[in-house]
Amino acid sequence: MEGESKYTDIACIIFAGGKSRRMGEDKALLPFGGKNSLAQFQFEKFKPYFTNIYISTKHKDKFDFKANFIEDIAFYEKDDPLSAVHSPAVAMYSVFKKYSFKKIFAISVDTPFFSIEHFKKLYENDNSSLDIIIPRTKEGIHPLCSIYKNSCEDELLKMIEQDVHKLRILTKILNTEYIDFEDEKPFINLNDKKTYLEALEMKN
């Protein structure tokens, strides 16, 4: 980072509100890379490069380190007014609704091998006509290692109101640029215990 300025025109948002069903416990809180949690690892990894960095979550009280948090706006199931809806679309809409960010770098808490150098490749391909800049590998696209503009906000709300929550749908609606990467490692998601344990070995 020596001699390098922080990014001031884009906020880094670490998305840490997933359900972690396959992991069996909250993966955002699993130790990684010498830190108490994946969330802290991701936060400290990217913090030196961004003036604005936040963690998106359903509940901020679960974290044991100091950071800026953005909690989801409350949306509820139409047939169950007491059941809150949480999804990537809700989380991202909450980010844009609560803050006046013009664009964000969205990174999932469980992709610890995605680095600032990978981000730079996306950032360097941005232009004013684009709504989304998203990496693509042979395995497919990676919506939570991407750049999103605030022009996404209205479409996100429409999706939520229609009970559509996958960010892949958003990429098909708006002006999206796909940036090709050869290496799959930066996009490894720690979705289950086996992958998590393998990632711990890869990190050591």
C-alpha positions in Angstrom: 0.0 0.0 0.0 3.1 2.3 0.4 2.7 5.4 -1.8 -0.9 4.4 -2.8 -3.9 6.6 -2.1 -7.2 5.3 -0.7 -10.2 5.0 -3.0 -12.5 7.9 -2.2 -15.1 7.5 -5.1 -16.2 4.0 -4.2 -17.2 2.4 -0.9 -16.2 -1.1 0.0 -19.1 -3.1 1.4 -18.5 -6.5 3.0 -21.7 -8.6 2.8 -21.9 -10.7 5.9 -25.6 -11.4 6.3 -25.9 -14.9 4.7 -27.9 -17.7 6.2 -24.8 -20.1 6.3 -27.1 -23.1 6.0 -24.5 -25.4 4.5 -21.9 -24.4 7.0 -24.1 -25.1 9.9 -23.0 -22.0 11.8 -22.5 -18.4 11.0 -19.5 -18.4 8.7 -18.9 -14.7 9.1 -17.8 -15.5 12.7 -15.4 -18.4 11.8 -11.7 -17.7 12.5 -9.5 -17.1 9.5 -6.1 -15.8 8.6 -5.1 -15.1 12.2 -8.2 -13.0 12.9 -11.1 -13.9 15.2 -13.5 -14.1 12.2 -13.8 -14.0 8.4 -15.6 -10.7 8.8 -12.7 -9.2 10.6 -10.2 -10.7 8.2 -12.0 -9.2 5.2 -12.5 -5.8 6.9 -8.8 -5.5 7.9 -7.6 -6.7 4.5 -9.5 -4.0 2.5 -9.6 -1.2 5.1 -6.2 0.3 4.0 -7.5 0.9 0.5 -10.9 2.6 1.0 -12.0 5.8 2.7 -15.4 4.2 3.2 -15.7 0.6 4.3 -18.7 -1.0 5.9 -20.1 -4.4 6.8 -23.6 -5.3 5.7 -25.4 -7.5 8.1 -28.8 -8.4 9.6 -27.5 -7.8 13.1 -24.3 -5.9 14.0 -24.3 -7.0 17.6 -22.8 -10.3 16.8 -19.4 -8.9 15.8 -16.6 -8.4 18.4 -14.5 -5.8 16.6 -14.9 -2.1 15.8 -16.2 -1.3 12.3 -19.0 0.6 10.5 -22.1 -1.5 9.9 -25.2 -1.3 7.7 -28.1 -3.3 8.9 -30.8 -4.5 6.5 -34.0 -2.4 6.1 -37.0 -4.4 7.2 -39.0 -6.0 4.5 -41.6 -8.7 5.4 -43.2 -11.7 3.8 -46.6 -10.8 2.3 -48.3 -13.7 4.0 -46.4 -13.3 7.3 -46.0 -9.7 8.5 -43.8 -10.8 11.4 -41.3 -12.7 9.1 -38.4 -10.4 7.9 -37.0 -11.0 4.5 -33.2 -11.0 4.2 -31.4 -11.5 0.9 -28.5 -10.1 -1.2 -31.0 -7.8 -2.9 -32.4 -6.5 0.4 -28.9 -6.0 1.8 -27.7 -4.1 -1.3 -30.8 -2.0 -1.5 -30.3 -1.1 2.2 -26.8 0.1 1.4 -27.9 2.4 -1.3 -31.0 3.6 0.5 -29.2 4.4 3.8 -26.1 6.1 2.3 -25.4 8.3 -0.7 -22.8 6.1 -2.3 -22.5 6.6 -6.0 -20.9 3.2 -6.4 -19.8 0.3 -4.2 -17.4 -2.6 -4.3 -19.5 -5.5 -3.1 -17.5 -8.4 -1.6 -18.8 -11.4 0.2 -17.5 -12.2 3.6 -16.7 -15.8 2.5 -14.4 -15.0 -0.4 -11.1 -14.5 1.4 -8.9 -15.0 -1.6 -10.3 -12.0 -3.6 -7.7 -9.3 -3.3 -7.3 -5.6 -3.9 -5.5 -6.5 -7.2 -8.5 -8.4 -8.4 -10.7 -5.4 -7.4 -8.4 -3.1 -9.4 -9.0 -5.1 -12.6 -12.8 -4.4 -12.2 -12.3 -0.7 -11.3 -10.1 -0.1 -14.3 -12.8 -1.3 -16.6 -15.5 1.0 -15.2 -17.1 3.8 -17.3 -20.0 6.1 -16.8 -22.4 4.1 -19.0 -22.2 1.0 -16.8 -24.4 0.0 -13.9 -22.5 -3.2 -12.9 -19.0 -4.5 -13.4 -18.8 -8.2 -12.6 -16.1 -10.9 -12.8 -16.6 -14.0 -14.9 -14.7 -17.2 -14.9 -15.3 -20.6 -16.5 -17.5 -21.5 -13.5 -19.8 -18.5 -14.2 -20.3 -15.0 -12.9 -19.6 -13.7 -9.3 -22.2 -11.1 -8.2 -20.6 -10.6 -4.7 -17.2 -9.7 -6.0 -18.4 -6.9 -8.1 -19.0 -3.1 -8.6 -22.5 -1.7 -8.5 -23.7 1.9 -9.1 -26.5 3.7 -7.3 -28.5 3.4 -10.6 -29.3 -0.1 -9.3 -31.4 1.1 -6.4 -34.7 1.4 -8.1 -34.4 -1.9 -9.8 -33.5 -3.6 -6.5 -36.6 -2.3 -4.9 -38.7 -3.5 -7.8 -37.1 -6.9 -7.5 -37.8 -7.1 -3.7 -41.4 -6.1 -4.2 -41.8 -8.9 -6.7 -40.1 -11.4 -4.3 -37.0 -11.7 -6.6 -33.8 -11.6 -4.6 -30.9 -12.9 -6.7 -28.4 -10.4 -7.9 -27.8 -12.4 -11.1 -31.3 -11.2 -12.2 -30.2 -7.6 -11.7 -27.2 -8.2 -14.0 -29.6 -9.2 -16.8 -31.8 -6.1 -16.3 -29.1 -3.3 -16.2 -26.1 -2.4 -18.2 -23.5 -4.9 -17.1 -19.9 -5.4 -18.1 -18.3 -8.8 -17.6 -14.6 -9.0 -16.9 -12.9 -12.3 -17.5 -10.6 -14.0 -15.0 -8.7 -17.2 -15.6 -8.0 -18.1 -12.0 -10.9 -19.6 -10.0 -9.1 -19.3 -6.6 -10.1 -15.7 -5.9 -13.8 -16.7 -6.2 -13.8 -19.7 -3.8 -16.8 -19.4 -1.5 -16.4 -20.9 1.9 -19.9 -22.4 2.0 -19.3 -25.6 3.9 -16.9 -27.1 6.5 -14.9 -29.0 3.9 -14.2 -25.9 1.8 -13.5 -23.9 4.9 -10.9 -26.4 6.2 -9.3 -26.6 2.8 -9.1 -22.8 2.7 -7.4 -22.7 6.1 -4.7 -25.0 4.7 -4.4 -22.9 1.6 -3.9 -19.8 3.8 -1.2 -21.3 6.0 
